[in-house]
Amino acid sequence: MPNLIEIAIPVEEKLAAKLRDLDQREAIGRILSRMLEPDANVDRLMAAIERLKSDAQARGLTDALLDEELDAYNAERRS
């Protein structure tokens, strides 16, 4: 991530301890950057996923049915 600067963000004390690790802070910084200025490609992907989900729900595919199908698929792969 180019042009990085340090900022102070208030967090709970128990979380602050986890942020002492540089790798953890950098990872959270990337997440925060994406939240504040999302990538247009990610937005398009999320929009496509939402359209697919809406279409599937309109055709009767419920979350429960999808979970059953995924469980069956995973069980089959493990056999």
Secondary structure, DSSP 8 states (H G I E B T S, - for coil): --S---------HHHHHHTTSHHHHHHHHHHHHHHHS--HHHHHHHHHHHHHHHHHHHTT--HHHHHHHHHHHHHHHH-
